[in-house]
Amino acid sequence: MATKSRERVIVRFSNFGSLITAGAGGQVRDSALAVERLHEEDRDRIAAASADLGCMYVPGHLLRERYDGGSLEDWQTMWWHRYFDYT
């Protein structure tokens, strides 16, 4: 199935809990551009598939909010780092 984003869509699964997020443009890391490039129809299909799997889709704009809990390193300042990039 082709994507409406017209670019490679990357779906990421969280290390913590049943969370899923996505971006477009081939970015395998957090990127505002990847979030903006994800077409809403692609996002909606991914969110529906996530729900079917018992997971929650987390929109990229929420993951770009500042993480203020715990003791992550200084460069790990967003929720993205906490749930999708933290090891």
N, CA, C and O atoms as CSV, one atom per row, in Angstrom:
chain,resi,resn,atom,element,x,y,z
A,1,MET,N,N,0.838,-1.165,0.000
A,1,MET,CA,C,0.000,0.000,0.000
A,1,MET,C,C,0.892,1.240,0.000
A,1,MET,O,O,1.814,1.349,0.808
A,2,ALA,N,N,0.620,2.141,-0.881
A,2,ALA,CA,C,1.386,3.383,-0.970
A,2,ALA,C,C,0.994,4.326,0.164
A,2,ALA,O,O,-0.123,4.276,0.679
A,3,THR,N,N,1.928,5.174,0.533
A,3,THR,CA,C,1.631,6.153,1.575
A,3,THR,C,C,1.215,7.464,0.945
A,3,THR,O,O,1.629,7.792,-0.167
A,4,LYS,N,N,0.399,8.204,1.656
A,4,LYS,CA,C,0.011,9.548,1.216
A,4,LYS,C,C,1.160,10.524,1.448
A,4,LYS,O,O,1.224,11.580,0.819
A,5,SER,N,N,2.055,10.168,2.343
A,5,SER,CA,C,3.182,11.048,2.666
A,5,SER,C,C,4.173,11.136,1.515
A,5,SER,O,O,4.979,12.064,1.458
A,6,ARG,N,N,4.116,10.170,0.593
A,6,ARG,CA,C,4.989,10.116,-0.572
A,6,ARG,C,C,6.464,9.999,-0.211
A,6,ARG,O,O,7.343,10.311,-1.015
A,7,GLU,N,N,6.719,9.543,1.012
A,7,GLU,CA,C,8.077,9.326,1.487
A,7,GLU,C,C,8.061,8.079,2.356
A,7,GLU,O,O,6.999,7.571,2.714
A,8,ARG,N,N,9.225,7.603,2.684
A,8,ARG,CA,C,9.320,6.455,3.581
A,8,ARG,C,C,8.717,6.831,4.927
A,8,ARG,O,O,9.027,7.881,5.489
A,9,VAL,N,N,7.855,5.963,5.433
A,9,VAL,CA,C,7.247,6.167,6.740
A,9,VAL,C,C,7.925,5.217,7.720
A,9,VAL,O,O,8.022,4.015,7.473
A,10,ILE,N,N,8.388,5.768,8.822
A,10,ILE,CA,C,9.060,4.987,9.859
A,10,ILE,C,C,8.119,4.889,11.060
A,10,ILE,O,O,7.653,5.907,11.572
A,11,VAL,N,N,7.845,3.673,11.502
A,11,VAL,CA,C,7.022,3.439,12.681
A,11,VAL,C,C,7.951,2.973,13.793
A,11,VAL,O,O,8.744,2.049,13.607
A,12,ARG,N,N,7.846,3.623,14.953
A,12,ARG,CA,C,8.712,3.287,16.088
A,12,ARG,C,C,7.879,2.727,17.228
A,12,ARG,O,O,6.799,3.235,17.532
A,13,PHE,N,N,8.391,1.676,17.856
A,13,PHE,CA,C,7.769,1.081,19.028
A,13,PHE,C,C,8.581,1.505,20.243
A,13,PHE,O,O,9.809,1.563,20.188
A,14,SER,N,N,7.898,1.797,21.327
A,14,SER,CA,C,8.555,2.270,22.537
A,14,SER,C,C,9.217,1.133,23.304
A,14,SER,O,O,8.779,-0.016,23.244
A,15,ASN,N,N,10.280,1.476,24.026
A,15,ASN,CA,C,10.916,0.546,24.945
A,15,ASN,C,C,10.092,0.404,26.227
A,15,ASN,O,O,10.298,-0.538,26.992
A,16,PHE,N,N,9.173,1.321,26.461
A,16,PHE,CA,C,8.380,1.365,27.683
A,16,PHE,C,C,6.902,1.335,27.338
A,16,PHE,O,O,6.380,2.295,26.772
A,17,GLY,N,N,6.237,0.273,27.664
A,17,GLY,CA,C,4.805,0.199,27.433
A,17,GLY,C,C,4.466,-0.070,25.978
A,17,GLY,O,O,5.344,-0.338,25.158
A,18,SER,N,N,3.206,0.003,25.678
A,18,SER,CA,C,2.697,-0.300,24.339
A,18,SER,C,C,2.436,0.991,23.574
A,18,SER,O,O,1.294,1.296,23.229
A,19,LEU,N,N,3.492,1.742,23.313
A,19,LEU,CA,C,3.383,3.020,22.619
A,19,LEU,C,C,4.003,2.921,21.233
A,19,LEU,O,O,5.010,2.240,21.037
A,20,ILE,N,N,3.392,3.609,20.274
A,20,ILE,CA,C,3.876,3.639,18.889
A,20,ILE,C,C,3.844,5.083,18.415
A,20,ILE,O,O,2.939,5.837,18.771
A,21,THR,N,N,4.832,5.470,17.610
A,21,THR,CA,C,4.822,6.772,16.956
A,21,THR,C,C,5.342,6.595,15.541
A,21,THR,O,O,5.816,5.517,15.181
A,22,ALA,N,N,5.258,7.637,14.742
A,22,ALA,CA,C,5.699,7.534,13.346
A,22,ALA,C,C,6.119,8.894,12.816
A,22,ALA,O,O,5.746,9.938,13.350
A,23,GLY,N,N,6.903,8.850,11.751
A,23,GLY,CA,C,7.320,10.042,11.028
A,23,GLY,C,C,7.562,9.665,9.584
A,23,GLY,O,O,7.568,8.481,9.247
A,24,ALA,N,N,7.760,10.640,8.731
A,24,ALA,CA,C,7.992,10.382,7.310
A,24,ALA,C,C,9.267,11.073,6.863
A,24,ALA,O,O,9.716,12.042,7.476
A,25,GLY,N,N,9.841,10.559,5.787
A,25,GLY,CA,C,11.038,11.166,5.242
A,25,GLY,C,C,12.299,10.403,5.549
A,25,GLY,O,O,13.400,10.883,5.280
A,26,GLY,N,N,12.153,9.214,6.113
A,26,GLY,CA,C,13.317,8.374,6.358
A,26,GLY,C,C,14.084,8.704,7.612
A,26,GLY,O,O,15.164,8.155,7.830
A,27,GLN,N,N,13.560,9.590,8.451
A,27,GLN,CA,C,14.248,9.936,9.695
A,27,GLN,C,C,14.061,8.815,10.701
A,27,GLN,O,O,12.927,8.444,11.002
A,28,VAL,N,N,15.136,8.273,11.220
A,28,VAL,CA,C,15.040,7.221,12.227
A,28,VAL,C,C,15.243,7.791,13.622
A,28,VAL,O,O,15.320,7.040,14.594
A,29,ARG,N,N,15.327,9.071,13.723
A,29,ARG,CA,C,15.445,9.731,15.020
A,29,ARG,C,C,14.350,10.783,15.104
A,29,ARG,O,O,13.656,11.045,14.122
A,30,ASP,N,N,14.199,11.375,16.259
A,30,ASP,CA,C,13.199,12.415,16.408
A,30,ASP,C,C,13.538,13.577,15.500
A,30,ASP,O,O,14.694,13.993,15.414
A,31,SER,N,N,12.546,14.092,14.832
A,31,SER,CA,C,12.763,15.223,13.951
A,31,SER,C,C,11.438,15.937,13.734
A,31,SER,O,O,10.439,15.307,13.386
A,32,ALA,N,N,11.426,17.249,13.939
A,32,ALA,CA,C,10.215,18.015,13.681
A,32,ALA,C,C,9.813,17.877,12.221
A,32,ALA,O,O,8.625,17.825,11.901
A,33,LEU,N,N,10.793,17.817,11.342
A,33,LEU,CA,C,10.507,17.676,9.919
A,33,LEU,C,C,9.835,16.339,9.624
A,33,LEU,O,O,8.902,16.287,8.822
A,34,ALA,N,N,10.287,15.263,10.251
A,34,ALA,CA,C,9.683,13.941,10.048
A,34,ALA,C,C,8.234,13.930,10.515
A,34,ALA,O,O,7.383,13.310,9.877
A,35,VAL,N,N,7.948,14.601,11.611
A,35,VAL,CA,C,6.580,14.681,12.124
A,35,VAL,C,C,5.708,15.471,11.152
A,35,VAL,O,O,4.585,15.064,10.856
A,36,GLU,N,N,6.214,16.589,10.657
A,36,GLU,CA,C,5.450,17.425,9.735
A,36,GLU,C,C,5.200,16.730,8.405
A,36,GLU,O,O,4.170,16.973,7.776
A,37,ARG,N,N,6.100,15.886,7.967
A,37,ARG,CA,C,5.963,15.214,6.672
A,37,ARG,C,C,4.970,14.060,6.683
A,37,ARG,O,O,4.547,13.602,5.621
A,38,LEU,N,N,4.591,13.583,7.861
A,38,LEU,CA,C,3.661,12.464,7.952
A,38,LEU,C,C,2.252,12.952,7.621
A,38,LEU,O,O,1.668,13.744,8.361
A,39,HIS,N,N,1.715,12.469,6.503
A,39,HIS,CA,C,0.376,12.861,6.060
A,39,HIS,C,C,-0.660,12.375,7.066
A,39,HIS,O,O,-0.503,11.299,7.644
A,40,GLU,N,N,-1.708,13.149,7.280
A,40,GLU,CA,C,-2.711,12.787,8.291
A,40,GLU,C,C,-3.399,11.451,7.994
A,40,GLU,O,O,-3.772,10.745,8.930
A,41,GLU,N,N,-3.577,11.086,6.730
A,41,GLU,CA,C,-4.180,9.782,6.417
A,41,GLU,C,C,-3.252,8.635,6.829
A,41,GLU,O,O,-3.717,7.606,7.319
A,42,ASP,N,N,-1.956,8.810,6.634
A,42,ASP,CA,C,-0.995,7.798,7.089
A,42,ASP,C,C,-1.020,7.711,8.607
A,42,ASP,O,O,-1.032,6.620,9.178
A,43,ARG,N,N,-1.030,8.865,9.248
A,43,ARG,CA,C,-1.077,8.905,10.713
A,43,ARG,C,C,-2.332,8.190,11.229
A,43,ARG,O,O,-2.259,7.409,12.178
A,44,ASP,N,N,-3.470,8.457,10.606
A,44,ASP,CA,C,-4.720,7.838,11.043
A,44,ASP,C,C,-4.693,6.318,10.847
A,44,ASP,O,O,-5.196,5.580,11.695
A,45,ARG,N,N,-4.114,5.848,9.742
A,45,ARG,CA,C,-4.009,4.398,9.520
A,45,ARG,C,C,-3.093,3.747,10.549
A,45,ARG,O,O,-3.379,2.658,11.047
A,46,ILE,N,N,-1.994,4.421,10.861
A,46,ILE,CA,C,-1.060,3.886,11.863
A,46,ILE,C,C,-1.710,3.882,13.241
A,46,ILE,O,O,-1.541,2.930,14.003
A,47,ALA,N,N,-2.451,4.935,13.566
A,47,ALA,CA,C,-3.142,4.993,14.861
A,47,ALA,C,C,-4.179,3.875,14.966
A,47,ALA,O,O,-4.310,3.255,16.021
A,48,ALA,N,N,-4.918,3.608,13.882
A,48,ALA,CA,C,-5.925,2.538,13.894
A,48,ALA,C,C,-5.262,1.170,14.041
A,48,ALA,O,O,-5.734,0.326,14.803
A,49,ALA,N,N,-4.168,0.953,13.310
A,49,ALA,CA,C,-3.449,-0.326,13.420
A,49,ALA,C,C,-2.872,-0.489,14.821
A,49,ALA,O,O,-2.861,-1.595,15.360
A,50,SER,N,N,-2.393,0.601,15.415
A,50,SER,CA,C,-1.863,0.556,16.783
A,50,SER,C,C,-2.943,0.106,17.748
A,50,SER,O,O,-2.706,-0.754,18.597
A,51,ALA,N,N,-4.133,0.686,17.618
A,51,ALA,CA,C,-5.244,0.327,18.500
A,51,ALA,C,C,-5.617,-1.144,18.323
A,51,ALA,O,O,-5.916,-1.834,19.297
A,52,ASP,N,N,-5.599,-1.619,17.078
A,52,ASP,CA,C,-5.903,-3.028,16.816
A,52,ASP,C,C,-4.900,-3.954,17.506
A,52,ASP,O,O,-5.239,-5.080,17.871
A,53,LEU,N,N,-3.673,-3.480,17.681
A,53,LEU,CA,C,-2.624,-4.262,18.344
A,53,LEU,C,C,-2.624,-4.076,19.861
A,53,LEU,O,O,-1.812,-4.673,20.568
A,54,GLY,N,N,-3.543,-3.242,20.354
A,54,GLY,CA,C,-3.587,-2.970,21.787
A,54,GLY,C,C,-2.569,-1.936,22.218
A,54,GLY,O,O,-2.212,-1.860,23.393
A,55,CYS,N,N,-2.100,-1.139,21.267
A,55,CYS,CA,C,-1.097,-0.106,21.546
A,55,CYS,C,C,-1.719,1.278,21.428
A,55,CYS,O,O,-2.810,1.438,20.881
A,56,MET,N,N,-1.017,2.264,21.941
A,56,MET,CA,C,-1.456,3.646,21.825
A,56,MET,C,C,-0.518,4.392,20.889
A,56,MET,O,O,0.701,4.357,21.060
A,57,TYR,N,N,-1.091,5.066,19.900
A,57,TYR,CA,C,-0.298,5.901,18.996
A,57,TYR,C,C,-0.066,7.246,19.678
A,57,TYR,O,O,-1.009,7.871,20.165
A,58,VAL,N,N,1.176,7.684,19.712
A,58,VAL,CA,C,1.529,8.962,20.320
A,58,VAL,C,C,1.982,9.908,19.201
A,58,VAL,O,O,3.007,9.657,18.568
A,59,PRO,N,N,1.237,10.988,18.950
A,59,PRO,CA,C,1.625,11.930,17.899
A,59,PRO,C,C,2.971,12.578,18.203
A,59,PRO,O,O,3.286,12.870,19.357
A,60,GLY,N,N,3.749,12.797,17.166
A,60,GLY,CA,C,5.084,13.351,17.310
A,60,GLY,C,C,5.128,14.686,18.008
A,60,GLY,O,O,6.084,14.974,18.729
A,61,HIS,N,N,4.101,15.522,17.810
A,61,HIS,CA,C,4.139,16.845,18.444
A,61,HIS,C,C,4.103,16.734,19.973
A,61,HIS,O,O,4.667,17.582,20.664
A,62,LEU,N,N,3.451,15.705,20.503
A,62,LEU,CA,C,3.460,15.516,21.956
A,62,LEU,C,C,4.826,15.057,22.457
A,62,LEU,O,O,5.253,15.425,23.551
A,63,LEU,N,N,5.499,14.254,21.651
A,63,LEU,CA,C,6.814,13.747,22.045
A,63,LEU,C,C,7.887,14.823,22.031
A,63,LEU,O,O,8.964,14.637,22.598
A,64,ARG,N,N,7.601,15.941,21.391
A,64,ARG,CA,C,8.559,17.040,21.354
A,64,ARG,C,C,8.445,17.954,22.572
A,64,ARG,O,O,9.211,18.906,22.720
A,65,GLU,N,N,7.476,17.653,23.444
A,65,GLU,CA,C,7.341,18.416,24.689
A,65,GLU,C,C,8.505,18.072,25.614
A,65,GLU,O,O,9.053,16.972,25.554
A,66,ARG,N,N,8.870,19.015,26.460
A,66,ARG,CA,C,9.993,18.820,27.376
A,66,ARG,C,C,9.658,17.772,28.434
A,66,ARG,O,O,8.589,17.804,29.044
A,67,TYR,N,N,10.596,16.838,28.638
A,67,TYR,CA,C,10.490,15.837,29.695
A,67,TYR,C,C,11.136,16.407,30.941
A,67,TYR,O,O,12.309,16.781,30.921
A,68,ASP,N,N,10.379,16.476,32.027
A,68,ASP,CA,C,10.922,17.096,33.230
A,68,ASP,C,C,10.976,16.149,34.428
A,68,ASP,O,O,11.133,16.587,35.568
A,69,GLY,N,N,10.847,14.857,34.162
A,69,GLY,CA,C,10.903,13.897,35.264
A,69,GLY,C,C,12.191,13.096,35.228
A,69,GLY,O,O,12.867,13.038,34.200
A,70,GLY,N,N,12.523,12.489,36.333
A,70,GLY,CA,C,13.687,11.614,36.378
A,70,GLY,C,C,15.004,12.336,36.199
A,70,GLY,O,O,15.088,13.558,36.321
A,71,SER,N,N,16.031,11.557,35.909
A,71,SER,CA,C,17.375,12.128,35.801
A,71,SER,C,C,18.037,11.702,34.496
A,71,SER,O,O,19.060,11.017,34.505
A,72,LEU,N,N,17.459,12.104,33.394
A,72,LEU,CA,C,18.066,11.817,32.101
A,72,LEU,C,C,19.222,12.767,31.861
A,72,LEU,O,O,19.343,13.795,32.528
A,73,GLU,N,N,20.066,12.420,30.911
A,73,GLU,CA,C,21.187,13.294,30.554
A,73,GLU,C,C,20.655,14.610,29.979
A,73,GLU,O,O,19.504,14.675,29.548
A,74,ASP,N,N,21.476,15.648,29.970
A,74,ASP,CA,C,21.054,16.957,29.479
A,74,ASP,C,C,20.539,16.934,28.052
A,74,ASP,O,O,19.614,17.676,27.723
A,75,TRP,N,N,21.115,16.099,27.195
A,75,TRP,CA,C,20.692,16.078,25.797
A,75,TRP,C,C,19.359,15.362,25.623
A,75,TRP,O,O,18.743,15.466,24.563
A,76,GLN,N,N,18.905,14.644,26.631
A,76,GLN,CA,C,17.642,13.899,26.561
A,76,GLN,C,C,16.535,14.738,27.190
A,76,GLN,O,O,16.111,14.468,28.313
A,77,THR,N,N,16.073,15.739,26.479
A,77,THR,CA,C,15.168,16.715,27.073
A,77,THR,C,C,13.712,16.571,26.670
A,77,THR,O,O,12.869,17.296,27.198
A,78,MET,N,N,13.378,15.663,25.754
A,78,MET,CA,C,12.007,15.552,25.278
A,78,MET,C,C,11.405,14.199,25.640
A,78,MET,O,O,12.122,13.239,25.924
A,79,TRP,N,N,10.088,14.142,25.624
A,79,TRP,CA,C,9.405,12.865,25.849
A,79,TRP,C,C,9.847,11.839,24.817
A,79,TRP,O,O,9.861,10.644,25.111
A,80,TRP,N,N,10.203,12.272,23.628
A,80,TRP,CA,C,10.726,11.360,22.596
A,80,TRP,C,C,11.867,10.529,23.175
A,80,TRP,O,O,11.898,9.308,23.023
A,81,HIS,N,N,12.798,11.200,23.835
A,81,HIS,CA,C,13.958,10.507,24.403
A,81,HIS,C,C,13.531,9.516,25.485
A,81,HIS,O,O,14.087,8.422,25.575
A,82,ARG,N,N,12.574,9.881,26.285
A,82,ARG,CA,C,12.134,9.031,27.390
A,82,ARG,C,C,11.481,7.752,26.890
A,82,ARG,O,O,11.751,6.671,27.413
A,83,TYR,N,N,10.629,7.865,25.886
A,83,TYR,CA,C,9.848,6.698,25.478
A,83,TYR,C,C,10.306,6.011,24.197
A,83,TYR,O,O,9.955,4.851,23.976
A,84,PHE,N,N,11.074,6.683,23.348
A,84,PHE,CA,C,11.448,6.060,22.080
A,84,PHE,C,C,12.940,6.029,21.795
A,84,PHE,O,O,13.364,5.405,20.822
A,85,ASP,N,N,13.739,6.682,22.613
A,85,ASP,CA,C,15.175,6.723,22.327
A,85,ASP,C,C,16.024,6.347,23.532
A,85,ASP,O,O,17.239,6.196,23.402
A,86,TYR,N,N,15.420,6.195,24.685
A,86,TYR,CA,C,16.147,5.929,25.919
A,86,TYR,C,C,16.512,4.442,26.005
A,86,TYR,O,O,15.663,3.575,25.801
A,87,THR,N,N,17.770,4.160,26.307
A,87,THR,CA,C,18.185,2.754,26.484
A,87,THR,C,C,18.931,2.593,27.779
A,87,THR,O,O,19.362,1.489,28.110
